[in-house]
């Protein structure tokens, strides 16, 4: 289970969100919907420990991930991914791939 309590994220004077409370149970499927720039990807990056929230707590099965900081749970989490794809005339993506960026010290696929 992932629990988010009073989470906030700001960049300078711009606050993306604050006071965010959320619980996602194991096996539950959740969709994040919002306008461009509203912080959907930033929230996922915070949940994945790729970014640090401005304030609040993220708990995963009772462990406070916000105390671990970026990459604290697993050093492979700091390995960014590259996305490549081509857009069709309708604006939909096709032939999309996501691949990890190689790390000289840690393989993203093997621990």
C-alpha positions in Angstrom: 0.0 0.0 0.0 1.1 3.5 -0.8 -0.1 6.4 1.4 0.5 10.0 0.8 -0.1 12.5 3.6 -0.1 16.3 3.2 2.2 16.2 0.2 3.3 19.4 -1.4 5.6 20.3 -4.3 6.8 23.7 -5.3 9.3 25.1 -7.8 10.3 28.5 -6.6 7.1 30.5 -6.2 5.0 28.0 -8.2 3.1 25.5 -6.1 2.0 22.4 -8.1 0.0 20.9 -5.3 -0.2 21.0 -1.6 -2.2 19.1 1.1 -2.4 16.0 -1.1 -3.7 12.9 0.7 -3.9 9.7 -1.3 -4.0 5.9 -0.5 -3.5 3.3 -3.1 -4.0 -0.3 -2.0 -1.9 -3.2 -3.4 -3.4 -4.3 -6.8 -5.5 -1.1 -7.1 -5.3 0.7 -10.5 -5.3 4.5 -10.4 -5.3 7.1 -13.2 -3.9 10.6 -12.8 -5.7 13.1 -14.9 -4.9 16.8 -15.3 -3.9 19.6 -17.6 -0.3 19.9 -18.9 2.0 21.2 -16.2 -0.3 20.3 -13.3 2.2 18.0 -11.7 1.1 14.5 -12.7 4.7 13.4 -13.7 6.2 15.2 -10.7 3.9 13.3 -8.4 5.0 10.0 -9.9 8.6 11.1 -9.7 8.1 11.9 -6.0 6.4 8.5 -5.4 9.3 6.8 -7.2 11.9 8.8 -5.2 13.2 10.5 -8.3 12.3 13.9 -6.8 11.9 15.1 -3.3 8.5 16.6 -2.3 8.6 20.1 -0.7 6.7 18.7 2.4 4.6 15.8 3.5 5.1 12.1 3.7 5.0 9.1 1.4 4.6 5.7 3.1 5.1 2.4 1.3 3.9 -0.5 3.4 4.6 1.6 6.5 8.1 2.8 5.5 8.4 6.6 5.3 10.1 7.0 1.9 10.4 10.7 2.3 13.1 10.1 5.0 15.1 8.1 2.5 15.5 10.8 -0.1 16.1 10.3 -3.9 17.5 6.8 -4.6 17.4 6.0 -0.9 15.5 2.8 -1.2 17.5 1.5 -4.2 20.3 3.2 -6.0 18.9 2.1 -9.4 16.0 4.4 -8.9 18.3 7.4 -9.7 18.9 6.0 -13.2 16.7 8.1 -15.5 14.8 6.7 -18.4 14.8 8.0 -22.0 11.6 8.0 -24.0 11.6 8.0 -27.8 8.7 7.9 -30.1 7.1 9.5 -33.2 3.9 11.3 -33.3 1.2 10.6 -35.9 -0.7 13.4 -37.7 -3.5 12.9 -35.1 -1.1 13.7 -32.3 -1.1 10.1 -31.0 2.2 8.5 -30.2 3.2 5.4 -32.1 6.3 3.1 -32.0 7.1 4.4 -28.5 9.8 2.9 -26.4 11.1 3.5 -22.9 14.6 2.4 -22.1 16.8 3.0 -19.1 19.8 5.2 -19.5 22.9 3.1 -18.9 24.7 3.6 -15.6 28.4 2.9 -15.3 28.1 1.6 -11.7 24.7 -0.1 -11.5 22.8 -1.9 -14.2 19.1 -0.9 -14.2 18.1 -4.5 -14.7 20.4 -6.4 -12.3 21.2 -5.6 -8.7 
